[in-house]
Amino acid sequence: MRGMLVLMCSASRASALRMGAAARSTAVRHVATAVGADARAARAATAGASKGSATLSFGPLDLAAVPAKTIVVGRREALLAAPLPEGLPPSVWSRMVNNASPGDKGAQAETSFLTGDDSAVATVVAAVLPEACSRHNSPLRAHAITSLVSSAAAGAGEDMAVLAILEDASYAAPAACAIARAFPLFSLKSGSKAKPAPEVRVAFSTVDGPVTASSVYSAGEHAAEATRLAARLVDTPPEELSTSSFVEEARSVVERLAEAGHSVGCTVIEGEALRDGGYGGLWGVGKAALDGPRLVELSYTPSAEVTKTVCLVGKGITYDTGGLSLKTKDGMPGMKSDCGGAAALLAAFEAAIAIGTSGAAVYLLLCLAENAIGPKALRNDDIVRCLSDKTCEINNTDAEGRVVLADGIAHATADPPRLPGLAKPPDLVIDMATLTGAQMIATGKRLAAVVANTDEVEAMAVAAGKRSGDLVHPLPYVPEFFRSEFASPVADMKNSVKDRANAQSSCAAIFIGEHIHEDYEGGWLHVDLAGPSFIEGRGTGYGVPLTLALLGVEGFA
């Protein structure tokens, strides 16, 4: 590996260095070129962008100590039975709730009142969720929670509380994620850092009374932090979030988990080492960028008996120009969001381990590249040899995500395994990507599209979407219908379809699936989150709650 430096990344690097040749399962290992001042500057800039953002805390709410603003969110009947801030007349609250017309999106009403000791004026907002909830929606109504809380909190610089009245306490952690989306971390607006960061207290209740279990709030807090992290990564400009600074984000996750007592393996293969190691797809897509491509592998094995093994594979295109198949002036802005799959899975990986993986050994592969233009750029008509040993004729450099994921999925399903500590390939592989614009045509901006190789995995994904609030909808899995779309006279396949009217999103998934090892017998789930991960110019952190539900962690099972 030319130009490579072996580094250790853990809470105590001196201690880690003394471990020398200790087993990979106990050592935290990082193989990378030293990233130097540029990555440190990017990390500092990213951290600084969050200084004016709200601080969220989770726990039962003391309604006698009312903050400047309290937002109470729930369905009408639940709100009418909700505990009220001290000093708020019940008759006023009842009129507010009953006069709101939630329709399909929800509605809110606001009033001010004197606190219990008449010493201050406080504001309360009734955020009434819609009653409509069809069979493809989640009973949580996560989208409405985010929208209503965001609207009610907009522009508020003072401390506030958010009280969610839930139909069941089991929805608390997913509701925490929905609320967290209303308080994004990233902003470089002038003056935003000068304002004091408001503190937001988040609490949950049901019609039976307040939710008090500390485990519920702990799971909700970890999941909410992860949701905000994923959104921040997507929101960060590509000048700051390069492939090397994305690696730094992954190293930070490893270090935070190490500080909490969780040992996580961390290996990075980068630059020409990818080419030399057979990762022709990832190398080809990212080789033209100033900051080269990288494959990050994180691995975690719980101390208890392992009940299943899961590998998460994320597409992390830090910026997508389209390559030589250049995007238009209207199609390119917003392409910082093309790392949404990797961002969600990195954040979910941290949250799952912090909460507890319920016996699952979890692996994470981040396929990081910038799809740039330059003298070394991948050309249409080039042929790349992927890690699966299959060759791919490039006929659209703007269909790059599937090419990097081809190497990721081949790494995940290799037999004998490439993943450390495994005697056989993982039981389940989940890849997550902002893969196709056609996803939004197929399933819209709020539901991700999923393709699964078994009925059981597909049903699991749909159920996880409803539990978590990150909704999904299945697309056809019929490889024999779609392989011909990629036929090439000179290679095993092309990377883009010949007929764009023939189930584009399904076809893109099938391309990735063609690189699964031929002897792999486990489950495979592909999640295309192009629409729901980036809405109205903002990252949403979509995919974090969904992944936690797919892993069956506490609060999402």
N, C-alpha and C positions, 0 to 999 in steps of 0.2 A: 504494500500500500504506500505508494510514493507520497511524500509530504504529509504523512499521517503522524499524529501524536496520540499516545495513549494517556487518557486522563481518568481520574476517579471522581465520581460525583456522588457525594453522600453528605450527611450532616457533619461528619468529621473527616475531612480529606486526609489529614495526617494519619489518623487511625486507619483509614481505608488503604492508604499506601502501604502501611505495615502489614496488611493482610496478604500482600504479594500474590501468590498463586492460589489463594483460597478458592473454593468451589464457586462456580458462577451463580449458583442458587443463593449464596449468602453474600457474595460481593456485589457491590453496586459499581458497574463498569461503564465507561464511556469511551468510545473510540471516535476521535474527531480531530480535525485540524483546529488549532487554537484560534478562537474567533476574535480575540483581541479587542481593541478599543471600540470598533464599530458596533459590535453586538452589545457591549456594555452600555454604549451611548443609547442604542435603540431601546435597551431594557429600561434605562433611566427615563427616557422620554415617555415610554409607555406608562411607567409607574406614575410619572408626574402628571400625565393627562387625567389621572383618576382622583386627584386631590380634592376637587370640589364636589365629588359624587357623594350621594347619600350613604350613610352607614346603616346597614340592616342588622337588627338583633331579633332574636326569637324567644318567646316565653310568654307565660300568662300575663294578662294585662290588669293593672290596678285601675279600675274605672273611677276611683276616688281621686287619683292623681292624673287629671286630664291634661294631655299636651295641647299645644296650640290648635292642632287639627286632628280629628279622628275620622277615619274612613271606615265605614261598616259596610261590608259587601256580602250579598247573599240573595237567595230568592225571596219573593215578597213575604210569604208566610213565615219563613225563618227570621226575616228582619223584624217582623211585628212581634216576635217572641224573644228578640235579642236583648241581652243585658245592655243598659244604657249608661253613657257617661253621667256621672253625678252632676245634677243641676239641670239636665235636659228634661223638660216636661214630657211625659209619655204621650199626651194628646198632640203635641207638636210633632213628635216623631211619627205617630200613627198617620197624621195627615200627610206628611212628607212621603212616606212609603206608599200610601194608598193613591196619592195623586200622580205618582210616577207611572209612565206608560213604557214598559221595557221593550216591547216589540221584539224584533229579532236580535238586536244588538245590546239591549240593556239601556237603563236610564239612571240619572242621578238627580238628587235634590240636596240643597245645602242650606243650613241656617246657622246663626250664631246664638249663643246663650251665655248666661252668667254661670260660672262654675259653682260648685256646691257651697263654698264659703263666700260667694259673691265678690271674690277678690280679683277675678280676671274674666275676660271674654274669650270663649273658645268657639271653635267651629266644628260642626259635625256634618259629614256627607253620607247620605243614604245612597249606596250604589246597588241598584236593583238589577239582578241578573235576569236574562230572558227566561220565560217559561218553556219556550220551544226547545226541544232536544230530540232530534230524530235519531234513528238507529245507527247512523254513521258518525254521530257526535259523541262527546264524552259527557256523562252526567256532571262532571266538574265544571263544564263550561269555561275552560281555561282561557280561551280567547277573549271572552267577555270580561273576565276578571282582570286580565292585563289591560284591556282597553279602558275600562272604567276607573281602575286605580291610577293609571297613567294620566288620564284626563283630570281626575280629582286632585292629583298631586302636582300637576304642572305649574311651574313657576314658584312653588312654595319653597321658601328658604328656611322655614321654621321646622322644629321637630314635630313629628306626627306619629300617629299610631294607625295601623291597619288591622282591623278585626274581621276575619273571615268566618261567616256563619255557614258551616258545612252540613250537608245531609248526613255525612258519616265521617268519623274521625280518621278513617283510613285514607281520606283524600287530603290530609293535612300537608304531607310533604310535596305532592304534586301542586297543591295550591301555593305553597311557598315559592315554587319555581315560577308560577304564573304571576305572582306578585313581584318577584325579583325582576322580571322582564320590564316592569314599569319604571325601574330605576337603573338605567344603563350606566356603565362606568366611564366609558370613553367620551371625552369632549375636549376640544382645543379652542372653544369659543372664548373670545376675549372677555376677561373679567370673571370667568367661571371659577378660577382658582382663588380669587380674592374673597369670594363668599364663603362663610363657614359651612362645612358639610353638615346637612341636617341629619339627625338621627331618627330612624324609622323603626318603631317597635312593632313587630308582627305577632299577632296572637290568633288562636283558633278557638271556635266554640261550636257546639251543635245545639239542637233544640233541647237536648238533655242537660246542657250546662257546659262550662268551660272545659277545654282540653288542657290537661295539666301534666301529662306524662312527659318526663324529660327526654325519653328516647324519641318521641314524636318530634319534639322541637329540635333535637340534635340532628336527626335525619333531614328535616326540613332545612336547617341552616346549611349543612354541607351541600345539599342539592341546590339550594338557592345560590350559594357562592359559586358553584360550578357553572350554573346557568349564566351568571353574570360574567364569569371568566370566558366562557365560549363566545358570548356576544362581544366582549371586549376585543378578543382576538380577531373576530370578523370585522369589527369597526376600525381597527388600527390600519393606518395607511401603509402601503407596501414599502415605502421608503424606510419605515420603522420595523415592520414585521417581514423581514427577509427569511430565507430558509434557515440561516444561522441563528437569527434571533428566535425563530420558532423552536429550534433545538434548545436554546437557553430557557424558553418557557417550559419545555419538557424536563430539563434538568431541575428547574425550580420545583416542579411537581414532585420529582424524586426526592429532593432535599426536604420539602415540607412533610412528605410521608415518612422519611427517615426520622425526622424530629419527633414525629408522633409514634415512632416505634415500629414502622412497617418497612421491611426490606424489599426494595424494588430493583431488579436488574435493568440496566440502561446501556444499550449499545447503539452507536450511530455509524453507519457506513456512508461515506460521502465521496463526491467527486469521481475521479478516475477509478477509485476502488469499486464503485458500482459497475462501471463498464467492465473492469477486469473480473468481477465476481459474477457476471452473467445477467445483471439487471439492465438489459439493453433498453427496455421501455422507459424506465425512470431516468436513466442517464440521457437517452436521446431527447426527451422532452425538456430537461433542465439544463443541458450542457451549454446553451448559448448565454445563460444569465451570468452576471458578474458574481452573484452568490450561487454556487452550484447546487445540484440536487442532493438530497439526503434521505436515507431510510433510517427512521428511528424505531428501535425495538425496545419496548418496556415489558417486563415480565414480573408477575406477582403470584406467589404460591402461599396460600394461607397456612397457618401453623396447625390448624385442625385437619381432619381427614378431607382430602379432595373429593368432591362429589361429581364434579364435571369440569371440563376445560373449555374455555371460550377465547377466541382470538378476534379482536376488533381491528379492522383495517380502514384507515381514513385517508381520503383524498385531501392533500394539502397543497393546492396550487396557490402560492402566495400572491401572484398576480397573473392574470390570463389576458395577454394581448391578442390571443388567437394564433400567435406565431406568424409564419409567413402567410397563412390563411387569415389575414389580418381582420380583426373586428372593426366595425364602423365607429364613427365618432359618437354615435348614440348607443351602440352596443357595448362599447368598452367600459365606460364609467360604471362603477359598482363591482368591477371584477376583482377587487380586493376580497370579495365575499366567497371566492372560489376555494377557500380553505375551510369552508363551513363544516365539512365532514370531519376533518382532522381536528378542528377546534372542539367540536362537540364531544368526540371520543376521548381526547386528552382530558378534558374537564370531567367527563363522566367516569373515566378511569380513576382519577383522584378521588372523586366523591364515593365511588363504589367501595374502594379500599378503606376510606375513612369511616364509612358507615358499617361496612362488613359485607363480604361477597357471598355469604351463605354457603361457604364451602367450595366456591368456584375458584379455580386457578384462572387468572385473567392475563391475557397477553394483548399488547397494543402495537400495531405497526402504523407509523405515520409516513406516508409517501409524499415527500416535500419537494417541490420544484417551482420555479418561476418559468412560465411559458413566454420566453422573451424572443426578441428579434436581434440578430447579429450575424457575423460571418460564420459562426458555428451552428446556427439554428438548423433544426431538423427541417428537411424539405419534403414537400409532397413528391412522391416517387421513391423516397428513401425506403429502405427495408430495415427494420430493427428485429433483432432476435431477443425475445423476452426470456425471463427466467424459466418459464415452462418449456423452453427450447423450441417453441413455436415462433415462426417468423410472421411479421406483420408489415404489409406494404402500406405506407402512409398515403392516404388520399385526402386527408383533411387534418392539418396540424392544429385546428381548433377543436378537434375531438381527442384532446390529450389526456383528459382525466381517466378514461378507460384504459389508456396505455400504461399510465403509472400504476393504476390499480391491478392491472394484469400481473405485474411483478409482485405487488403486495399479496395478492390472493395466492399466487404460486408459492411464495415464501410461507404463507400460513398453512397451506395444505400439503406441503412437501412430505414425501415418504421415501426414506426415513426423514423424521422431522428436522427442520431447521430451528424451530423454536426450542429454547433451552429447557432441559429437564423432562422432555416428553419422550415416552417410548412409542407413542403413536400420535397421529395428527389429532387436533382438537375435536371435541364433540360438536362444536358449533362455531361457524365463522360468520361474522357480521361485517359487511363493508358499508360504509356511509359516505355519501358524496353529493356535492352539488353538480350532478352529472349532466343533465339535459334541460334545456329550456322547454322541451316538449313535455316534461313532467307537469308543468303548470297547465298545459293544455289538457293533459290526461286527468289530473286529480286536483288541480287548483292550487291556490296560494297558501292554504291552511293544512292540507293533507299531503304528506309525503307519499310517494309511490314506492311500493315494495314488490320485489320479485323473490320468490322462495322456491327451493328445490323439492319441498315436501308440503303436503297439506298441513301437517302438524306445525311446522315452522311458520307457515303463513298465518294460521289461526292464532298462534302465540303472538305474532307481531300485531295483529289487529286488536287482540285483547290488551296487549301492553300499551298500545296507543290510546285506548279508551281509559285505562287506569291512570295513565300518566298525563293525559291531556294533549300529548303530542300525537295527533291523529295520523293514521296511515290508511292507504287503500291498496289492495292487491292489483297487480298487472299480470297479464298472461305469462306463464312459464311454459313455452313450447319451443325448445331449441331447434327441433326439426323443421319448424315453420320459418325460422329466422336466420339460420346459419347461411343460407344462400345470399342474404343481403351483403355479406362480407366476402364473397368469393373473389379470389385474385388469381390471375393466370401465372403469377411469378412467385407467390408466397403462400403461406398457409391461410392467410386471411388479409383483408384490408381493415382499416380501423374505423371506417364510416360507411353507413348504409348507401345502397344505390337508389333506394326508393324511400324518400323521407315521409311518405304517406302511409308507411307500413309499420305502425307501432314502434316509433323511434325509441321511446324510453325502455320498452321491453328488449328491443334489439341491443341497446347499449349494455343492458344488464347481461344479456346472453354472451356478448363479446367478453365481458369479465369472466363469466362462468366457464368459458372455453379454456381458461388458463388454470382452472382447478385441477389438481392432480387426478389422473384417470382412475386411481384406486381409492380416492377419498370417499368414505361412506357416511360422513357426518352431515349435519344440517348446514345449509348456506342461506343467508338472508342478505339481500341487497336493498339498501335504503337510498332513494334519490330524494334529497331534501332541498332542491334548488329553490323552490318557492317559499316554503315556510321558514327557512333559515335566515332570510334577508327580506324584510318588509319595510317599505317606505324609507329606504336608505339606511336602515339600522339592522345590525345583527340581533337575532332574537334568542340565541342560545338553544334553538330547537335541536333536539336530538339527545340532550342530556337526560331529561326525564324519561324519554323513550328507552334509552340504553339502560338506565337504572331499573326500569320495569322489566326489560328483556333479561337482565341478569338476576332479577328476583331479589334485589336488596331490600332491607327493611324499610318500610314506608312506601314501597312501590310494588310489593308482591301481591 
